[in-house]
Amino acid sequence: MIFGFSALPGGSRGLKGGFGLAGDAGYWWTATEAPGGPDSNAYAYLKIIGHDDNLDGFDYDKRDGLSVRCVADNP
């Protein structure tokens, strides 16, 4: 299936401000909240594309820094 999505593996930013895995994996937030942790609004789902081109995902703390994909509506 073709989605028309290409991206560079930007890695992530942790809670203490450090960056990791740039060039090795790309992490993108989804628009879906996740029921994780004591604060139900603190987690969202993410998608990961690694060097092996596999797509994976799970819930993650929104205080971490991940990439976002902006999609424009068709006029």
FENSUL-V597047 format. One record per residue. RES is the residue in one small letter. SS is DSSP state (a for helix, b for strand, c for the rest). D_FIRST is the distance of its C-alpha to the first C-alpha in whole Angstrom. Layout:
BEGIN
{{RES & SS & D_FIRST} {RES & SS & D_FIRST}}
END
This chain:
BEGIN
{{m & c & 0} {i & c & 4} {f & c & 7} {g & c & 10} {f & c & 11} {s & c & 13} {a & c & 17} {l & c & 20} {p & c & 21} {g & c & 23} {g & b & 25} {s & b & 27} {r & b & 30} {g & c & 32} {l & c & 35} {k & c & 38} {g & c & 36} {g & c & 35} {f & b & 32} {g & b & 30} {l & c & 27} {a & c & 26} {g & c & 25} {d & c & 23} {a & c & 21} {g & b & 20} {y & b & 20} {w & b & 19} {w & b & 21} {t & b & 19} {a & b & 21} {t & b & 22} {e & b & 26} {a & b & 26} {p & c & 30} {g & c & 31} {g & c & 34} {p & c & 38} {d & c & 36} {s & c & 34} {n & c & 32} {a & c & 32} {y & b & 29} {a & b & 25} {y & b & 22} {l & b & 20} {k & b & 17} {i & b & 18} {i & b & 16} {g & c & 18} {h & c & 19} {d & c & 17} {d & c & 14} {n & c & 14} {l & b & 13} {d & b & 16} {g & b & 18} {f & b & 22} {d & b & 25} {y & b & 27} {d & b & 30} {k & c & 29} {r & c & 32} {d & c & 30} {g & b & 29} {l & c & 25} {s & b & 23} {v & c & 21} {r & c & 19} {c & c & 20} {v & c & 18} {a & c & 21} {d & c & 21} {n & c & 21} {p & c & 24}}
END
